[in-house]
Amino acid sequence: MVAVQLQHHFFYGAIFTEDQKDSAAELAFKYAVYRLNKDKVFPRSTLVYDIQHVPRDDSFRTSKKGESQKHPSRGSFQ
């Protein structure tokens, strides 16, 4: 008998403006994902973040980045 423990990866995306790169908000998002993984809140799962940066006044590019982050294996909040 062979026991196999499956590891699941869940992707969570965030979009920040270019001037928010390495900001407190972005670091808080990264830290939240880190703590959820470290504390094993989801024991057989690993959360992976996908952070994208866009120009502040470019809603078209922002919507395109958001669409690129949507994927069947990725979590999305609406």
ZIHUKA-V985810 format. One record per residue. N is the residue number from 1. RES is the residue in three letters. SS is DSSP state (helix for helix, strand for strand, loop for the rest). OMEGA is omega in degrees with one decimal (999 if undefined). NEAR is the number of other ideal C-beta (glycine too) atoms within 10 Angstrom. Layout:
[[N;RES;SS;OMEGA;NEAR] [N;RES;SS;OMEGA;NEAR]]
//
This chain:
[[1;MET;loop;179.6;2] [2;VAL;loop;176.9;3] [3;ALA;loop;179.9;4] [4;VAL;loop;176.4;4] [5;GLN;loop;-179.0;6] [6;LEU;loop;176.7;6] [7;GLN;loop;179.6;7] [8;HIS;strand;175.4;10] [9;HIS;strand;176.8;10] [10;PHE;strand;-176.7;15] [11;PHE;strand;177.9;15] [12;TYR;strand;-176.4;18] [13;GLY;strand;174.3;20] [14;ALA;strand;177.6;17] [15;ILE;strand;177.7;16] [16;PHE;strand;174.7;16] [17;THR;strand;-177.5;16] [18;GLU;helix;179.6;10] [19;ASP;helix;176.1;9] [20;GLN;helix;-179.4;16] [21;LYS;loop;-177.4;10] [22;ASP;loop;178.1;9] [23;SER;loop;178.3;12] [24;ALA;helix;-179.7;8] [25;ALA;helix;179.9;12] [26;GLU;helix;178.5;17] [27;LEU;helix;177.3;10] [28;ALA;helix;177.9;10] [29;PHE;helix;179.4;17] [30;LYS;helix;-178.2;14] [31;TYR;helix;178.6;11] [32;ALA;helix;178.4;13] [33;VAL;helix;178.5;18] [34;TYR;helix;-177.9;12] [35;ARG;helix;177.5;11] [36;LEU;helix;178.0;16] [37;ASN;helix;-177.2;14] [38;LYS;helix;-179.0;9] [39;ASP;loop;178.8;8] [40;LYS;loop;177.5;10] [41;VAL;loop;174.9;10] [42;PHE;loop;-167.1;12] [43;PRO;loop;-177.7;6] [44;ARG;loop;-177.4;9] [45;SER;strand;174.7;15] [46;THR;strand;175.7;14] [47;LEU;strand;179.2;18] [48;VAL;strand;179.6;14] [49;TYR;strand;176.6;15] [50;ASP;strand;-177.8;14] [51;ILE;strand;177.7;16] [52;GLN;strand;177.9;15] [53;HIS;strand;-178.3;14] [54;VAL;strand;173.8;19] [55;PRO;loop;-175.5;12] [56;ARG;loop;-172.4;10] [57;ASP;loop;-177.1;8] [58;ASP;loop;-176.8;13] [59;SER;helix;178.6;10] [60;PHE;helix;179.9;9] [61;ARG;helix;177.7;13] [62;THR;helix;179.6;16] [63;SER;helix;177.6;12] [64;LYS;helix;177.6;13] [65;LYS;helix;178.6;16] [66;GLY;helix;178.4;14] [67;GLU;helix;-179.2;9] [68;SER;helix;178.7;11] [69;GLN;helix;178.4;18] [70;LYS;loop;-178.8;11] [71;HIS;loop;-177.7;12] [72;PRO;loop;-178.4;4] [73;SER;loop;-177.4;8] [74;ARG;strand;176.7;14] [75;GLY;strand;175.9;13] [76;SER;loop;177.0;11] [77;PHE;loop;179.1;6] [78;GLN;loop;999;3]]
//
